[in-house]
């Protein structure tokens, strides 16, 4: 019966590429995103996380700090983008070359690129 009185919540943060920190918490019903972040210890471990500017979400959707959590929610702390995704894609395309990317790959021997 103890599990009915507590919510299991996971808080996830990735301070750098391929470095994921995951904390599993058991919180009281009615707990908020802010309470989960504070209980996780990630705010103390990573002081660069500023709750005024950092975007957080629950299961990939933006969430407010006062949002009430449900059982098995996954709270995610998002890093700011360092490169615009459109610019990064354009640079990858230029680096790979026109003939080796996407629709322009030759599908069969003797076929023109793009067909």
N, C-alpha and C positions, 0 to 999 in steps of 0.2 A: 504493500500500500504506500510505501514511501515514494515510489516513482510517480504516483498520482499527485503528490504534493509538490513535486519538483519538475521543472522543465529541463530537458537536456538540450543544450544549445551549443553550437560550434562557432567559434570566432576564428576567422582566417585572415592572414596578412602575408603579403609577399614583399619584403623590403627590397629585393633585387631579383633579377631573372633567375629561375631555377632554385630559388630559396623560399620555401613556403613554411610559414609558422601556423600551426593549427592548435587551438586550445579548446578542449571540451569542458563545458561548465554545466553545473546543475543549479538552476536558479528558481526562485519562488515564482509562482504563477503571477502574471501581471507585470513581470519585469520588462524593461524597455531596452532598446538597442544601446542607449547610453550606459545603462547599468551593466549590460553584458560586456561592453568595451572596457569599462572600469574594472570589472571583476576578472577579466582575462589577463591583466598585467601587461598587455602589449603596449599600452600607452606609456607606461613607465620604462619598458624595455626599449622602445623606439620614441624618444622625445620629439622627433621631427613630425610625428603625426599630430596635426593641428585640427582639432574637431571643428573649428570655425570654417576651415577651408576644405578639409578632406571630405571626399564623397564616400558614403557607406551604402551598403545594400544588403538585402536579404534575398538569397537565392537568385542573384543576378539582376535584381530590380532595385532601383534607388529607394532608399528608406530615410525617414527622418529619425533623429535621435530619440524622439519621444514615442516612436512606434512600439506598440506592445508586441512581444514575441510569443510565438506558439511553440509547442513541443517539436523538437527536431529541426528548428530553424538553423540556417547557416548564415551568420553575419559576416559580411565581407568588407574589408577596408581596402579601398582602391587607391593606387598610386596615380599621381598626375601623369599624363602622357608627355613623353619627352620629344616625340616626333609625331607630326600629323600623319595618320595612317595613309592618307591619299598620297602624300609626298613619299613615304616609305615604299609604297607599292610602285609608284612611278620610277623611283630609283632602282628597285629590284628589276623591273622590266627592262630598263636601260642597260643594267649590268648583265642580264642574261642574254640580251639580244633579241631581236624581233623573231628570228626563225626558231627559237627554242622555248618560247613562252606561249602559254594559253592556246588560243584558237589558231595560232600561226604554226603549230607543230605539224609536220607532215605526217599524216595518218597512215598512208600506204606508199609503197615504193612507186615513184614516178608521179605522184599526185602533186598538184600545186599547193603551196602553203595556204591554209585557211579553208581547204575543201576536204 
